[in-house]
Amino acid sequence: QFLLGESDVGRNRAEASRRLLAELNPDVEVTVHAGELSEDFLAAFQVSPAPRPGDATGRWHPLTALAQVVVLTESPLEEQLRVGDICHANGICFIVADAKGLAGQLFCDFGERFVVHDPAEGEPLCATVQHISQGNPGIVTCTGAEGSRGHHFGDGDLVTFSGVEGMTELNDCEPCPVRVLDAFRLEIGDTSTFSPYRCGGWVSQVRPHQEHSYEPLRQALAMPKIRVGSPMELPRCRSLHAAFRALHAFREERGRLPWPRAPEDAERVLELARSLGAQLGPLEEDVVRAFASVSAGDLCPVASFIGALAAQEALK
């Protein structure tokens, strides 16, 4: 809605938004597809091999692979399930983002073997080495980064060494785990056979890649894995999950969303939520009623927040 004006009323929303959307980043090609999201069309979003520059063999290269994602918004549940099944079967990342009134919903399916290359925010930890003992285990004495006291490493962190003089064997070692002794000392593996430490060097944190497996939407709907900041929020989130499912059922039944502040419509959504969300536990009925009463509204702040979350997930 941020890209539309009064003169765009009656036009296809995607077509009306395309020009201004493309101007946000001239390096990104923006096209409009007004047809059905068919399996053939979605197949174009598969991760496909791309040849290296000057390489006609078509060998896969991580810098040139086309990692793609399909994001659905404002779509009926039947469409979400159909597209989700196609994407999961073909290894296409799939996101559903929806905002109804004051509530929003986000679902991600990145496939059965999705690799997270940078599992933590911020730069990896690094500290200056002051001394390394010869022993089993070896003890590394170090200082923290400029302006901080201590090294900030944790037990089990993997580290590598560079720039070490004297005990140069460490410069070529594979990442090794550390055990924290105090704010300035780390315990590493056996250094008893290494050359004596002379000076210099850095110890740097290594963040190993993580592999995650995601369930398709059809399976996740039955037993959702809801992310919450506190266990106290879980009943409310489960109630909203059931309310969203009930809203889809209501729309299929009546051909519309509930009228704003219409008690009869809200009670019908609650009945559907009770039947659809029985396996999730007791519902917070006031939450479901309030959700249904305002679900026909489109609020820019809510849409912006959910859209930003979806965009962040798409960047993965």
Beta strands, then each sheet from edge to edge (+ up, - down):
strand 1: 69-73
strand 2: 93-100
strand 3: 103-109
strand 4: 114-116
strand 5: 126-132
strand 6: 139-143
strand 7: 158-162
strand 8: 176-177
strand 9: 179-180
strand 10: 185-187
strand 11: 202-206
strand 12: 210-212
sheet 1: 1+ 2+ 3-
sheet 2: 4+ 12-
sheet 3: 8+ 7- 11+ 5- 6+ 10- 9+
end
